[in-house]
Amino acid sequence: MAKKSNKDSNIIIGLSLIIISVVVFASFIIVDNNTNLLGTFGEIVSRVLYLLIGKSAYLLPFISFLVGITIIKNEYKYTETRYIVGFLLLLFLLSVFLGVLLNNTPNAIFKLKKVNAFYQPHLKDFWKNVPEKLRIMGDYNFYTGGIIGNKCAQFLITGFNIVGSYIVIAILTIISLIMLRLEKIVIDVGIFIANIAVNLFKGILKLGNTVALSFKEIFSNIKIPEKKPQEQKIKNKITAEELKEIEKQNAEDSDEKILKEKKKKEKIKVITADEKPKKPVPIQALVRGDFNLPPTSLLKPTEDTGTISADYVSDAERLKQTLNNFGIEGEVVNVVDGPVISRFEVELATGVKVSSVENLATDIALAMKVEHVRIAPVAGKSLLGIEVPKQHKKTISLREVIEDEKFQSSQSLLTIALGKDLGGEPIVADLTTMPHLLIAGATGSGKSVCINDIITSILFKATPDEVKFLMVDPKRVELTHYRDLPHLIAPVVTEPKLAAYVLKKLINEMEYRYEILAEEGAQNITIYNKMIEEYNNDIQKDKDVKPEELKKTLPYIVVIIDELADLMLLAKGSVEESLRRLAQLARAVGIHLVLATQRPSVDVITGVIKANFPSRIAFQVMSQVDSRTILDTKGAETLLGRGDMLYAPADLNKPIRGQAALITGPEISKVVHFINKQRKPDYPQEFQIKDNDIDLEAAADNTSIDSSLLSKAISLAKEKGEISTSYLQRKLGIGYSKAARLIDEMEEKGIVTPPDGNKPRKYIGD
């Protein structure tokens, strides 16, 4: 009940203040008695207020209206003394402020005394003719702070002078606003005024600098004549020698002007690959033992598209102007002209954050008239690289990279040619030092072409005795070219469940190799093979040695998995565990993994896999999340596709932007056909796979039935007299598939009865 009473009181008082504000406002519209909206009453109200507080009376209805609204909203209690005092103090200070402001002259004291002296005779017998007295006094007082304002202004100016008076009024105003709980308004207004002052100061400085530079440029172009005009004599005739001298001077001036323009353009350094690239020298077929390596003539040469000049100066100016439009100061100092991408290297002004430029990627792309731009710091330089796609792109052939000296001089059998970087330098890597590679990219981004580059590069370096491939192609179409390749250690695997089995076989091969290395005391496959070669050379000195007495070196094994997502979908547990063991241990024995996926999500590239694959290649992906999954950084989502890639080797902190080399299907067929003519595939016994030899479901579960487990199951069946899959699962702690296979095994041996619906199997053994 008390709450309702307080609320009603607030509404009544609030409405009263609103009505008073409306009445006062109406009385102020026209002061004269004859035309005042409220007649004589309105004239008296307006003139009394003018007399007391002067011009600040105009603010009274607005303040009263706002206070009334606030009370109705119950934002504070009207009965609290602090609000009443604060309201009255604020109104009083407005009147005093006007009294000081409108009398801010050297003879202010004299004016105030004159005004106050004017009031004295009219205050006598005031009540005898109130309207007339108010009219006379109010008209004169309209230009002051009223009796209250003028009296207090006279006191302040006398005691504190003009400046001191303003300071006192300001302090009291802040106090009144705090009393009304309006300190937030004070702070906001203070910040607003401070920002205006700071921006105004900056604008004045900037304008001053601009004007100074303009005057400097104007005066620098003014040439002071050596002779005064009045001292020069006008010649009516020019001799032939003078004419030649004038022409020579004009020519020199013209050359100087051209040189200045040239220097202006050379201010931006353009770094390009050789304008006329060296003509690739075809590599002839190399003979290694009884095997010929394929020649590069089987591959297509690089097509000469001609030289297309680009105006990098205007592009750099446009980029600089775009940055300036958004308040970012910087200079384009270098332009790296690549086959597909041009990188503008920008030197940012001190204090400019890289993130502020990265946030403008869309606006920069719009200004440069391209779809995407990639912004990243340039490795080894204090410059920011803005990578812009070129309108005229150059295709890079695999032959161009393979014939490069960097590839040819590499002694590693697992040297791979990936493509070229922004500067046109070939990207050549050694798989033995990676030691495993993870590739991701959406459909059409160039992922499959990159895999073909890797395989073909190795075929140009190694014989079937030196390198073996284990290929897994769940999509069944990507690796069909290599079905009959003699380098294969097993047929191309297309079944995901079968792939889990083959990976398990590969783990056995890894363990076997470690045993061999331990016997010979070799730390890795390179040392082991060198020891075997030395041993064979020593025993071959005896002419009677038989070939079977020679020891064989261990070939490298490169595992190619074209679509990891399909394997993880059907056999995640076994595949992930096999890949983890191989990635951690297989490097020393010459087994290297190359995994590719078009869906680089965290359920495919798990933390276990990611931690063991330090070298990665990202082609265009669908989102920034996918880019961070594969590269641990953004950027791959802005790639262009069709071979545009980010290569992140294990020994570099920042990925390298490059263009993957192109190899076509007919080129692959030619290379494979050249190799197949010399030798047929010869799969080792342990990798020869037949569908009837293995239980694919068991391979998927990475489990097998051993004799001890079967003995335990038989004992349980004999003890209980019957058996079921759920009972075996609980007692032996195994999965459903293995429990079902145990029961099937016991049925085949005649230990339990055949199935009878959902009933448990009866024990019928001896």
Residue pairs with C-beta under 8 A, 6 or more apart in sequence:
6 77
7 74
9 78
10 71
10 72
10 74
10 77
10 78
11 72
13 68
13 71
13 78
14 68
14 69
14 70
14 71
14 72
14 78
15 68
15 72
16 68
17 64
17 65
17 67
17 68
17 71
18 64
18 65
18 68
18 69
20 61
20 64
21 60
21 61
21 62
21 63
21 64
21 65
21 68
22 61
22 65
23 38
23 42
23 45
24 45
24 46
24 49
24 57
24 60
24 61
24 64
25 61
26 37
26 38
26 42
27 36
27 37
27 38
27 41
27 42
27 43
27 45
27 46
28 46
28 57
28 58
28 61
29 36
29 37
30 36
30 37
31 43
31 46
31 47
31 50
31 138
32 43
33 39
33 40
33 43
33 131
33 135
36 42
36 43
36 46
38 45
40 131
43 131
43 134
43 135
44 130
44 131
44 134
46 57
46 138
47 131
47 134
47 135
47 137
47 138
48 134
48 138
49 57
49 60
49 146
50 57
50 138
50 141
50 142
50 146
51 134
51 137
51 138
51 141
51 146
51 147
52 95
52 146
52 147
52 148
53 60
53 91
53 92
53 94
53 95
53 145
53 146
53 148
53 149
54 95
54 98
54 99
54 141
54 142
54 143
54 144
54 145
54 146
54 149
54 150
55 98
55 102
55 142
55 143
55 144
55 145
55 146
56 91
56 94
56 95
56 97
56 98
56 145
56 146
56 149
57 146
59 91
59 94
60 91
63 87
63 90
63 91
67 87
70 76
71 78
76 83
76 181
77 83
78 84
82 179
83 179
83 180
85 179
86 176
86 177
86 178
86 179
86 180
87 176
87 180
89 172
89 175
89 176
89 179
90 173
90 176
90 177
90 180
92 148
92 152
93 169
93 172
93 173
93 176
95 145
95 146
95 148
95 149
95 152
96 145
96 148
96 149
96 152
96 153
96 156
96 169
97 145
97 149
97 169
97 173
98 144
98 145
98 149
99 112
99 144
99 145
99 146
99 149
99 150
99 152
99 153
99 154
100 108
100 145
100 153
100 156
100 157
100 162
100 165
100 166
100 169
102 143
102 144
102 145
103 111
103 112
103 144
103 150
103 153
103 157
104 162
105 111
108 153
108 157
108 162
109 154
109 157
109 158
112 150
112 153
112 154
112 157
113 154
115 140
115 141
115 144
115 150
116 147
116 150
116 151
116 154
118 137
118 140
119 137
119 147
122 133
122 136
122 137
126 133
141 147
141 150
144 150
145 152
145 153
153 165
156 164
156 165
156 168
156 169
157 165
160 167
160 168
174 186
177 183
177 185
177 186
178 186
238 246
265 313
268 312
268 313
268 316
268 332
268 333
268 334
268 335
269 333
269 334
269 335
270 312
270 334
270 335
270 337
271 334
271 335
271 336
271 337
271 423
272 336
272 337
272 423
272 424
273 337
273 338
273 339
273 423
273 424
273 425
274 424
275 307
277 302
277 424
280 296
280 301
280 302
280 399
280 400
280 403
280 404
281 403
282 295
282 296
282 297
282 403
283 295
283 296
283 402
283 403
283 408
283 460
284 295
285 292
285 293
285 294
285 295
286 292
286 293
287 293
288 463
289 463
289 465
291 463
291 464
291 465
291 678
291 679
292 674
292 678
293 459
293 460
293 461
293 463
294 459
294 460
294 671
294 674
294 675
296 399
296 402
296 403
296 460
298 667
298 670
298 671
298 674
299 397
299 398
299 399
299 402
299 663
299 667
299 670
299 671
300 397
300 399
300 664
300 667
301 397
301 399
301 400
302 395
302 396
302 397
302 399
302 400
303 395
303 397
305 392
305 394
305 395
308 392
310 337
310 342
310 390
310 391
310 392
312 335
312 337
312 342
315 335
315 342
315 344
315 368
315 388
316 332
316 335
316 344
318 367
318 368
319 332
319 344
319 346
319 364
319 367
319 368
319 386
319 388
320 330
320 331
320 332
320 346
321 367
322 360
322 363
322 364
322 367
322 368
323 329
323 330
323 346
323 357
323 360
323 364
326 360
326 363
328 348
328 349
328 352
328 356
328 357
328 360
329 348
329 349
329 352
330 346
330 347
330 348
330 349
330 352
330 357
330 384
331 346
331 347
332 344
332 345
332 346
332 347
333 345
333 346
333 347
333 383
334 344
334 345
334 383
335 342
335 343
335 344
335 345
336 342
336 343
336 345
336 385
336 422
336 423
338 390
338 420
338 421
338 422
338 423
338 424
338 657
338 659
339 393
339 394
339 395
339 396
339 420
339 424
339 659
340 389
340 390
340 393
340 394
340 640
340 643
340 644
340 659
341 387
341 388
341 389
341 390
341 422
341 644
341 657
341 659
342 387
342 388
342 389
342 390
343 378
343 385
343 386
343 387
343 388
343 422
343 657
344 385
344 386
344 387
344 388
345 378
345 381
345 383
345 384
345 385
345 386
346 357
346 383
346 384
346 385
346 386
347 382
347 383
347 384
348 354
348 357
348 384
354 375
354 377
354 384
357 375
357 384
357 386
358 375
361 372
361 373
361 374
361 375
361 638
364 373
364 375
364 386
365 371
365 372
365 373
368 388
370 388
370 389
371 389
371 640
372 389
372 638
372 639
372 640
373 386
373 387
373 388
373 389
373 638
374 386
374 387
374 635
374 638
374 639
374 657
375 384
375 385
375 386
375 387
376 384
376 385
376 387
376 635
376 654
377 383
377 384
377 385
377 654
378 384
378 385
379 652
379 653
379 654
387 422
387 657
389 640
395 662
396 419
396 420
396 643
396 659
396 660
396 661
396 662
397 661
397 662
397 663
398 417
398 453
398 456
398 457
398 661
398 662
398 663
398 667
400 426
400 661
401 407
401 417
401 418
401 419
401 420
401 426
401 427
401 428
401 661
402 408
402 417
402 457
402 460
404 417
404 426
404 428
406 426
406 428
407 415
407 417
407 426
407 428
407 457
410 428
410 430
410 461
412 430
412 431
412 432
412 461
413 458
413 461
413 462
413 466
413 467
413 556
414 430
414 431
414 432
414 458
414 461
414 462
414 467
414 556
414 558
414 592
415 428
415 429
415 430
415 431
415 457
415 458
415 461
416 428
416 429
416 430
416 431
416 453
416 454
416 457
416 458
417 426
417 427
417 428
417 453
417 457
417 661
418 427
418 428
418 429
418 450
418 453
418 454
418 617
418 645
418 647
418 658
418 660
418 661
419 426
419 427
419 453
419 643
419 645
419 658
419 659
419 660
419 661
420 426
420 427
420 658
420 659
420 661
421 427
421 656
421 657
421 658
422 657
422 658
427 647
427 656
427 658
429 615
429 647
429 649
431 437
431 454
431 458
431 558
431 592
431 594
432 556
432 587
432 590
432 592
433 650
434 592
434 614
434 615
434 649
434 650
435 587
435 592
435 615
436 583
436 587
436 592
436 593
436 594
436 595
436 612
436 613
436 614
436 615
437 454
437 592
437 593
437 594
437 595
437 613
437 615
437 616
437 617
438 595
438 596
438 605
438 609
438 610
438 613
438 615
438 616
438 617
438 630
439 447
439 450
439 451
439 594
439 595
439 596
439 597
439 616
439 617
439 618
439 619
440 447
440 596
440 597
440 598
440 600
440 605
440 616
440 617
440 618
440 619
440 621
440 626
440 629
440 630
440 636
441 447
441 450
441 596
441 598
441 618
441 619
441 620
441 621
441 645
442 598
442 619
442 620
442 621
442 622
442 641
443 598
444 641
444 642
445 598
445 619
445 620
445 621
445 639
445 641
445 642
445 643
445 644
446 619
446 620
446 641
446 642
446 643
446 644
446 645
446 660
447 596
447 598
447 619
448 478
448 562
448 596
449 643
449 660
449 661
449 662
449 663
450 596
450 617
450 619
450 643
450 645
450 660
451 478
451 479
451 560
451 562
451 594
451 596
452 481
452 663
452 668
453 660
453 661
453 663
454 560
454 594
455 469
455 482
455 560
456 663
456 667
456 668
456 671
458 467
458 469
458 487
458 558
459 487
459 671
459 672
459 675
460 671
461 467
462 487
462 556
464 486
464 487
464 555
464 675
464 679
465 553
465 555
466 553
466 555
466 556
467 487
467 555
467 556
467 557
467 558
468 487
468 488
468 489
468 555
468 556
468 557
468 558
469 482
469 485
469 487
469 488
469 489
469 557
469 558
469 559
469 560
470 488
470 489
470 490
470 493
470 502
470 506
470 557
470 558
470 559
470 560
470 687
471 479
471 482
471 488
471 492
471 493
471 559
471 560
471 562
472 492
472 493
472 494
472 499
472 502
472 559
472 560
472 561
472 562
472 567
473 479
473 480
473 492
473 493
473 494
473 562
473 563
474 494
474 495
474 496
474 499
474 562
474 563
474 566
474 567
475 562
475 563
475 566
476 494
478 562
478 563
479 492
479 560
479 562
480 492
481 665
481 668
481 669
481 672
482 488
482 492
482 672
483 491
483 492
484 672
484 676
484 680
484 681
485 672
485 675
485 676
485 681
486 675
486 676
486 678
486 679
486 680
486 681
486 682
487 675
488 681
488 683
489 557
489 683
489 684
489 687
490 502
490 683
490 687
490 688
490 689
491 681
491 683
491 689
493 499
493 502
493 689
495 696
496 566
496 567
496 569
496 570
496 571
496 575
496 700
497 570
497 571
497 696
497 697
497 699
497 700
498 689
498 694
498 696
498 699
499 561
499 567
499 571
499 575
500 567
500 571
500 574
500 575
500 578
500 699
500 700
500 702
501 689
501 694
501 696
501 699
502 687
502 689
503 559
503 574
503 575
503 578
503 579
503 582
504 574
504 578
504 699
504 702
505 686
505 687
506 557
506 559
506 578
506 582
506 586
506 591
507 578
507 581
507 582
508 686
509 557
509 591
509 686
510 581
510 582
510 585
510 586
510 589
510 591
513 525
513 554
513 589
513 590
513 591
514 585
514 588
514 589
516 528
516 554
517 523
517 524
517 525
517 528
517 588
517 589
520 528
520 531
522 528
522 531
523 588
524 587
524 588
524 589
524 590
525 554
525 556
525 588
525 589
525 590
528 553
528 554
529 553
529 554
532 551
532 552
532 553
533 553
535 551
536 550
536 551
539 545
539 549
539 550
540 550
554 589
554 590
555 590
556 590
556 591
556 592
557 590
557 591
557 592
558 592
558 594
559 582
559 591
559 592
559 593
559 594
560 594
560 596
561 567
561 593
561 594
561 595
561 596
562 596
563 596
563 597
563 598
564 595
564 596
564 597
564 604
564 605
565 597
565 598
565 599
565 604
567 575
568 575
568 576
568 603
568 604
568 606
570 700
571 699
571 700
571 702
573 701
573 702
574 699
574 700
574 701
574 702
576 606
576 608
576 609
577 702
578 702
579 593
579 595
579 608
579 609
579 612
580 608
580 609
580 612
582 591
582 593
583 593
583 609
583 612
583 613
584 612
586 592
586 593
593 613
595 609
595 613
597 604
597 605
600 618
600 621
600 626
600 629
600 630
601 626
601 629
602 629
605 629
605 630
610 629
614 650
615 648
615 649
615 650
616 630
616 631
616 647
616 648
617 645
617 646
617 647
617 648
618 627
618 630
618 631
618 635
618 636
618 639
618 645
618 646
618 648
618 655
619 636
619 639
619 641
619 643
619 644
619 645
619 660
620 636
620 637
620 639
620 640
620 641
620 644
621 627
621 630
621 636
621 637
621 639
622 637
623 637
624 634
624 637
626 636
626 637
627 633
627 634
627 635
627 636
627 637
628 634
630 636
631 646
631 648
631 655
633 655
635 646
635 655
636 646
639 645
639 646
643 659
643 660
643 661
643 662
644 657
644 659
644 660
645 657
645 658
645 659
645 660
646 655
646 656
646 657
646 658
647 655
647 656
647 658
648 654
648 655
648 656
649 656
695 741
697 737
698 704
698 705
698 737
698 738
698 741
701 735
701 737
701 738
703 734
703 735
703 737
703 738
705 738
705 741
705 742
705 745
709 732
709 734
709 738
709 742
710 742
710 745
710 746
712 732
713 723
713 728
713 732
713 742
713 743
713 746
714 746
714 751
714 765
716 723
716 727
716 728
716 731
716 732
717 723
717 746
717 751
717 752
717 761
717 763
717 765
718 763
718 765
720 727
720 763
721 762
721 763
722 760
722 761
722 762
722 763
723 743
723 746
723 752
723 760
723 761
723 763
724 743
724 760
724 761
725 736
725 739
725 740
725 743
726 739
727 760
728 734
728 739
728 742
728 743
729 735
729 736
729 739
732 739
734 742
743 752
743 761
746 752
746 761
746 765
747 753
747 754
747 761
749 765
750 764
750 765
751 763
751 764
751 765
752 761
752 762
752 763
752 764
752 765
753 761
753 762
753 764
754 761
755 761
